[in-house]
């Protein structure tokens, strides 16, 4: 991977949320999933900034849903992970796994 292609921690968390939410991944559901799984309170702005960055990298794509009355006639923007995003997430998992391999015993002694 070229410099700039690496995923940061929050980018990885957002991609995992997209995988879990499947066809129901939009800003608020992503934010809720992150809170539910990690206990981490994140702003909706941080979620959207990360999604836009991932979209610019070609790792996710988005589509507009239908407008809904509950949202004052506004449409939701749904996100999904693309093949390049899945590859980047796998590469990040592999890198972390290689770095952590064999360290469990060392961590237990600290």
Buried (B, 14 or more C-beta within 10 A) or exposed (E): EEEEEEBEEBBBBBBBBBBBBEEEBBBEBBBEBBEEEEEEEBEEEEBBEBBEBBBEBEBBEBEEEEEEEEEEEEEBBBBBBBEBBBEBBEBBEEEEEEEEEEEEEEEEEE
